[in-house]
């Protein structure tokens, strides 16, 4: 694996794992009152565009990290709507 992909994979892993505590907390507490619906909607849209970009440039680390982040962000959005 080339140098840039190693750092890309590490960066993607860290930023993706950062969403796990929020998703777990929201699921456990069944509360999403402090989460901004607008922010997470825009964030999820941006992450989706990163996936498209990653596909366009053929970057596996960008595609994988952003796909996982997108799933977590959409999960938090679903919790936000469900636990309103």
C-alpha positions in Angstrom: 0.0 0.0 0.0 1.5 3.3 -0.9 2.3 6.1 1.6 -0.7 8.3 0.8 -3.2 5.4 1.0 -1.8 4.4 4.4 -2.5 7.9 5.8 -5.8 8.1 3.9 -6.9 4.9 5.5 -5.8 6.0 9.0 -7.5 9.4 8.6 -10.7 7.7 7.4 -10.6 5.2 10.2 -10.3 7.9 12.9 -12.9 10.2 11.5 -15.3 7.3 11.0 -14.8 5.8 14.4 -15.5 9.2 15.9 -19.2 8.8 15.0 -19.6 5.5 16.9 -19.9 7.0 20.4 -22.7 9.4 19.2 -24.6 6.6 17.4 -24.3 4.3 20.4 -25.3 6.9 22.9 -28.3 8.0 20.8 -29.4 4.4 20.4 -29.0 3.6 24.1 -30.7 6.7 25.5 -33.3 6.9 22.7 -32.7 10.6 22.8 -31.5 12.8 19.9 -32.8 16.2 21.1 -29.3 17.8 21.2 -28.5 16.7 17.6 -29.0 19.2 14.9 -31.2 17.8 12.1 -30.0 20.4 9.6 -26.3 19.8 10.4 -26.5 16.0 10.1 -28.6 16.3 6.9 -26.0 18.5 5.3 -23.2 16.4 6.7 -24.7 13.2 5.3 -25.1 14.9 1.9 -21.5 16.0 1.9 -20.3 12.6 2.9 -22.3 11.1 0.0 -20.5 13.5 -2.3 -17.2 12.4 -0.9 -18.2 8.8 -1.9 -19.0 9.9 -5.4 -15.6 11.8 -5.5 -13.8 8.7 -4.2 -15.4 6.6 -6.9 -14.4 9.2 -9.5 -10.8 9.2 -8.5 -10.7 5.5 -7.7 -9.6 6.0 -4.1 -10.5 3.0 -2.0 -9.7 4.6 1.3 -12.0 7.6 0.5 -14.8 5.3 -0.7 -14.7 2.9 2.3 -14.3 5.5 5.0 -17.0 7.7 3.7 -19.4 4.8 3.0 -19.1 3.7 6.6 -19.4 7.4 7.9 -22.5 7.9 5.6 -24.2 4.8 7.1 -23.4 6.1 10.7 -24.6 9.6 9.9 -27.8 8.3 8.3 -28.3 6.1 11.3 -28.1 9.1 13.6 -30.5 11.0 11.3 -33.0 8.1 11.6 -32.6 8.2 15.4 -33.2 11.9 15.4 -36.4 11.6 13.4 -37.6 8.5 15.3 -36.8 9.8 18.8 -38.2 13.3 18.2 
